[in-house]
């Protein structure tokens, strides 16, 4: 599998761990419950009845716990294989990914800053004054608002172009590495398998 597929499989293993954790922490999965209906205590002619609490079919917790141990070992094995594959790359993928996140963040901020337009606009303000009769009246007056750029627009646009080119180049290199670098790992399951499918297969293999 390539790096992109291996990252997806890592996520799949995490999802299986979440599903397994949810399964074993379900109270009805962790406790076997019998209800004892002691009818004879109030009615000597009645017969006591024991009922097992009905729950949907689920994989035994012992099996799921074993599966969780397998998941941990597989995640470790896969992560080591990914690290080895990354080590053989011509780029430091982790460094490029983290650096490119910051590039993209600055690009977004620069675009938003540049989008603001300087210029002049006019609105109406209002105030109150007293007439010669002493009555308070409201009046309106023009308000001119003048906005000027508080930064070097030319330099900002040059910075944006250069940064975008760097980010695109890094993204292309990362994407190329993701699909060409091979990870020495053979997955046991398909990433589209459900937890029920996987745990059933695991149970058969045990």
Secondary structure, 3 states (H helix, E strand, C coil): CEHHHHHHHHHHHHHHHHHHHHHHCCHHHHCCCEEEECHHHCCCCCCCEEEECCCCCCCCHHHHHHHHHHHHHHHHHHHHHHHHHHHCCCCCHHHHHHHHHHHHHHHHHHHHHHHCCCEEEEEEEEEEEECCCCCEEEEEEEEEEEECCCCCHHHHHHHHHHHHHHHHHHHHHHHHHHHHCECCCCCCCCCCCCHHHHHHHHHHHC
